[in-house]
Amino acid sequence: MDAKLWNKPVEVELGRIGHFRAITSTREAAECLLTRWPESAGPAHAAARRACLAVLEGKAEPEVARQAFIDAAEESGIFVRS
């Protein structure tokens, strides 16, 4: 399965303050959404998971998953470094 690389990484602060992880592909985003996400997951988190699946199945472009991932992070109060 292709990783579906993103044109620009998304840096999110996960775990502890000041610890950033650069997410560079839809596959990494899906892994993060499934295994590293805080308990404060809401509708945007579910939408991001669906977007990642659609991209990995070849039904959507990687940018769709990237934006959905950013939206989910913002919804959960995860800091996204620009």
C-alpha positions in Angstrom: 0.0 0.0 0.0 1.4 3.4 -1.0 2.0 5.8 1.9 0.4 8.7 0.0 3.0 11.3 0.8 2.0 14.9 1.6 3.5 17.9 -0.1 4.0 19.6 3.3 4.4 17.8 6.6 2.1 18.6 9.5 3.9 19.0 12.9 1.8 18.1 15.9 2.6 18.3 19.6 1.8 14.8 21.0 2.5 13.4 24.4 4.4 16.1 26.3 4.9 19.8 25.8 7.5 20.7 23.2 7.6 17.2 21.7 6.6 17.5 18.1 6.1 14.8 15.5 6.2 15.5 11.8 3.5 13.6 9.9 4.5 13.4 6.3 2.0 10.9 4.8 -1.6 9.6 4.9 -0.3 6.3 6.3 1.5 8.1 9.2 -1.6 10.2 9.9 -3.8 7.0 10.0 -1.4 5.4 12.4 -1.3 8.5 14.6 -5.1 8.8 14.6 -5.5 5.1 15.5 -2.8 4.7 18.1 -1.5 8.0 19.5 -4.6 10.2 19.6 -5.7 11.5 23.0 -9.1 10.5 24.3 -10.7 13.8 23.3 -11.6 12.5 19.9 -14.7 13.9 18.2 -16.4 14.1 14.9 -13.4 15.6 13.1 -11.3 12.7 14.3 -13.8 10.2 12.8 -13.8 12.3 9.6 -10.0 12.2 9.4 -10.0 8.5 9.8 -12.5 8.1 7.0 -10.4 10.6 4.8 -7.2 8.6 5.4 -8.9 5.4 4.4 -10.3 7.0 1.3 -6.9 8.2 0.3 -5.2 4.9 1.0 -7.9 3.1 -1.1 -7.2 5.6 -4.0 -10.6 7.3 -3.7 -9.3 10.7 -2.7 -6.2 12.9 -2.9 -3.6 13.0 -0.1 -4.4 16.7 0.5 -7.9 15.7 1.7 -6.4 13.5 4.4 -3.9 16.2 5.4 -6.6 18.8 5.9 -8.8 16.4 7.8 -5.9 15.5 10.0 -5.3 19.2 10.8 -9.0 19.7 11.6 -9.0 16.7 13.9 -5.9 18.0 15.7 -7.5 21.4 16.2 -10.7 19.8 17.4 -8.8 17.8 20.0 -6.7 20.7 21.2 -3.5 19.4 19.8 -1.1 22.1 18.8 -0.2 22.2 15.1 3.0 24.0 14.4 3.0 26.1 11.2 
